[in-house]
């Protein structure tokens, strides 16, 4: 079993002068769900190399057992420092793809043609794709084989408008994940703010927030097991 995890390369939070990037829990929790299940993991990002970490995600209030495990794991941190370039990746060598969130993906991966083509190729090959928190926003330009928005008519979730308002970034982000999924015809649903909530529709798995990252990874593993 081989899983591709795709991280952002974007480190600026709009015009605020603050840094952003990927959210650590959304990498670490799925990373160990896959690793502990025996999977080989490849980390990729648009620019390759060390992807930017949202510094807020490593503050004590947001640390978890998995984030601490990751930080202490020299093999994992070395792998993170050398992500492969996204444009060099082909779905043929993988069984599934997982996109952690953080605000960074809204600026780069959401507009990345290589990412959109990669997701399309995974799904066309019958391979599951999971995206959590802000990462479902990466689906905004992904199309079906018929050229329709991928999320049209599909059950999806992602970071909610109320959660974005709670972190006071509604007017900073380039678009709101909930609104964009709905605008593309997605059948958006959500759970309580900050509570785990995962939706599956065929090969597409989406999670609402950081707490949903581990459950989304487990759902991905279930799909892979069912397909064996």
C-alpha positions as CSV (number, residue, x, y, z in Angstrom):
1,X,0.0,0.0,0.0
2,X,1.4,3.4,-1.0
3,X,-0.2,6.7,-0.1
4,X,0.6,10.1,-1.6
5,X,0.2,13.1,0.8
6,X,0.0,16.5,-0.8
7,X,1.0,19.6,1.1
8,X,0.9,23.3,0.4
9,X,4.0,25.4,-0.5
10,X,2.2,28.7,0.3
11,X,3.4,30.5,3.5
12,X,1.7,34.0,3.5
13,X,-1.7,34.6,5.1
14,X,-3.0,37.0,2.6
15,X,-1.9,40.6,3.3
16,X,-1.8,40.2,7.0
17,X,2.0,39.8,7.2
18,X,1.5,36.6,9.1
19,X,2.7,33.2,8.1
20,X,0.5,30.2,7.2
21,X,1.1,26.8,5.6
22,X,-0.1,23.3,6.4
23,X,-1.8,22.4,9.7
24,X,0.4,20.0,11.6
25,X,-2.3,17.8,13.1
26,X,-3.7,17.2,9.6
27,X,-0.4,15.8,8.5
28,X,0.7,14.0,11.6
29,X,-2.5,12.1,12.4
30,X,-3.1,10.7,8.9
31,X,0.6,10.1,8.5
32,X,0.7,7.7,11.5
33,X,-2.7,6.2,10.6
34,X,-1.2,5.1,7.3
35,X,2.3,4.3,8.6
36,X,0.9,2.1,11.5
37,X,-1.2,0.3,8.9
38,X,2.0,-0.6,7.0
39,X,1.7,1.9,4.2
40,X,4.5,3.5,2.3
41,X,4.1,7.3,2.4
42,X,5.3,9.8,-0.2
43,X,5.0,13.6,0.7
44,X,4.7,16.1,-2.2
45,X,4.2,19.8,-2.6
46,X,4.0,22.2,-5.5
47,X,7.6,23.6,-5.0
48,X,9.1,20.5,-3.4
49,X,11.5,20.6,-0.5
50,X,10.4,21.8,3.0
51,X,6.7,22.9,3.0
52,X,5.8,25.8,5.3
53,X,4.2,24.9,8.6
54,X,1.4,27.1,10.0
55,X,3.1,28.2,13.2
56,X,-0.2,28.4,15.0
57,X,-0.7,24.7,14.5
58,X,2.4,23.9,16.6
59,X,1.3,26.0,19.6
60,X,0.7,24.0,22.8
61,X,-3.1,24.3,22.5
62,X,-3.1,22.6,19.2
63,X,-0.5,19.9,19.8
64,X,-1.6,16.2,20.0
65,X,0.1,12.9,20.7
66,X,0.6,12.5,17.0
67,X,2.1,16.0,16.4
68,X,4.5,15.4,19.2
69,X,5.3,12.0,17.8
70,X,6.0,13.5,14.4
71,X,8.2,16.3,15.8
72,X,10.3,13.7,17.6
73,X,10.4,11.3,14.6
74,X,13.7,12.1,12.8
75,X,12.8,10.0,9.8
76,X,9.4,11.8,9.4
77,X,10.9,15.3,9.7
78,X,13.7,14.4,7.3
79,X,11.1,13.2,4.8
80,X,9.1,16.4,5.3
81,X,12.1,18.5,4.5
82,X,12.4,16.8,1.1
83,X,8.9,16.6,-0.3
84,X,8.9,15.8,-4.0
85,X,7.7,18.3,-6.6
86,X,4.0,17.7,-7.3
87,X,4.6,18.0,-11.1
88,X,6.8,15.0,-10.9
89,X,4.1,12.7,-9.4
90,X,2.0,10.2,-11.3
91,X,-0.9,8.4,-9.8
92,X,0.2,5.1,-11.3
93,X,2.6,4.3,-8.4
94,X,0.0,5.0,-5.6
95,X,-3.1,3.4,-4.1
96,X,-4.6,6.6,-2.7
97,X,-4.1,10.3,-2.1
98,X,-4.6,12.5,1.0
99,X,-4.6,16.3,1.2
100,X,-4.0,17.9,4.6
101,X,-5.4,21.4,5.1
102,X,-4.2,24.5,6.7
103,X,-4.9,27.9,5.0
104,X,-2.0,27.6,2.6
105,X,-3.8,25.3,0.1
106,X,-6.4,28.0,-0.6
107,X,-3.8,30.1,-2.4
108,X,-1.7,27.5,-4.2
109,X,-3.2,24.0,-4.5
110,X,-6.7,25.3,-5.2
111,X,-5.3,26.9,-8.4
112,X,-2.7,24.3,-9.2
113,X,-3.4,22.5,-12.6
114,X,-1.0,19.7,-11.7
115,X,-3.0,19.0,-8.5
116,X,-6.4,19.1,-10.3
117,X,-5.1,16.7,-13.0
118,X,-3.7,14.4,-10.3
119,X,-6.9,14.2,-8.4
120,X,-8.8,13.6,-11.7
121,X,-6.4,10.8,-12.6
122,X,-6.6,9.1,-9.2
123,X,-10.4,9.0,-9.4
124,X,-10.4,7.9,-13.0
125,X,-8.2,5.0,-12.0
126,X,-10.6,4.0,-9.2
127,X,-8.4,5.2,-6.4
128,X,-9.7,7.1,-3.4
129,X,-8.8,10.7,-2.6
130,X,-9.3,12.3,0.9
131,X,-9.1,16.0,1.7
132,X,-9.6,17.6,5.1
133,X,-10.4,21.1,6.6
134,X,-9.4,23.7,4.0
135,X,-8.1,21.1,1.5
136,X,-11.6,20.4,0.0
137,X,-11.2,23.8,-1.5
138,X,-8.5,22.3,-3.7
139,X,-11.4,20.6,-5.6
140,X,-12.7,23.9,-7.0
141,X,-11.2,23.3,-10.5
142,X,-11.3,19.5,-10.5
143,X,-13.6,18.2,-13.2
144,X,-15.4,14.9,-14.1
145,X,-14.7,13.1,-17.3
146,X,-17.7,15.0,-18.8
147,X,-16.1,18.4,-17.8
148,X,-18.5,19.1,-15.0
149,X,-17.3,20.2,-11.5
150,X,-16.3,17.1,-9.6
151,X,-18.2,18.0,-6.5
152,X,-21.5,18.7,-8.4
153,X,-24.1,16.4,-6.9
154,X,-21.7,14.8,-4.5
155,X,-21.9,14.8,-0.7
156,X,-19.0,16.8,0.7
157,X,-17.8,18.7,3.7
158,X,-15.0,21.1,4.5
159,X,-14.0,24.0,6.8
160,X,-17.3,25.7,7.6
161,X,-18.1,29.4,7.3
162,X,-18.7,29.5,11.1
163,X,-15.3,28.0,11.8
164,X,-13.6,30.5,9.5
165,X,-15.4,33.3,11.3
166,X,-14.3,31.9,14.6
167,X,-10.6,32.2,13.6
168,X,-11.4,35.7,12.2
169,X,-10.1,35.0,8.7
170,X,-13.3,35.3,6.7
171,X,-12.1,38.5,5.0
172,X,-8.5,37.3,4.6
173,X,-8.9,34.0,2.7
174,X,-9.3,34.1,-1.1
175,X,-12.5,32.1,-0.9
176,X,-14.6,30.3,1.7
177,X,-14.5,26.5,1.4
178,X,-18.1,26.0,2.4
179,X,-19.4,28.6,-0.1
180,X,-17.2,27.4,-2.9
181,X,-18.3,23.7,-2.5
182,X,-21.9,24.8,-2.6
183,X,-21.3,27.1,-5.6
184,X,-19.9,24.2,-7.6
185,X,-23.0,22.1,-6.9
186,X,-21.7,20.2,-3.9
187,X,-24.2,18.7,-1.5
188,X,-22.4,20.3,1.5
189,X,-23.1,19.2,5.1
190,X,-21.3,19.8,8.3
191,X,-21.1,18.8,11.9
192,X,-20.6,21.0,15.0
193,X,-17.7,23.4,14.9
194,X,-14.4,21.7,15.6
195,X,-16.0,18.2,16.1
196,X,-14.9,15.3,13.8
197,X,-17.1,15.1,10.7
198,X,-16.3,13.0,7.6
199,X,-18.3,12.5,4.5
200,X,-17.7,9.8,1.9
201,X,-19.2,9.8,-1.6
202,X,-17.8,7.0,-3.8
203,X,-14.0,7.5,-4.0
204,X,-14.2,11.0,-2.6
205,X,-13.7,11.5,1.2
206,X,-13.8,14.9,2.8
207,X,-13.3,16.0,6.4
208,X,-14.5,19.2,8.0
209,X,-11.7,20.4,10.3
210,X,-8.4,19.3,12.0
211,X,-10.3,16.8,14.3
212,X,-11.6,15.1,11.2
213,X,-8.1,14.3,9.8
214,X,-7.6,11.0,11.6
215,X,-11.2,9.7,10.9
216,X,-10.8,10.7,7.3
217,X,-7.5,8.7,7.1
218,X,-9.2,5.7,8.7
219,X,-12.1,6.0,6.2
220,X,-9.5,6.0,3.4
221,X,-7.9,2.8,4.8
222,X,-11.3,1.1,5.0
223,X,-11.9,1.9,1.3
224,X,-8.5,0.5,0.4
225,X,-9.1,-2.6,2.4
226,X,-12.5,-3.1,0.8
227,X,-10.9,-2.8,-2.6
228,X,-8.3,-5.5,-2.0
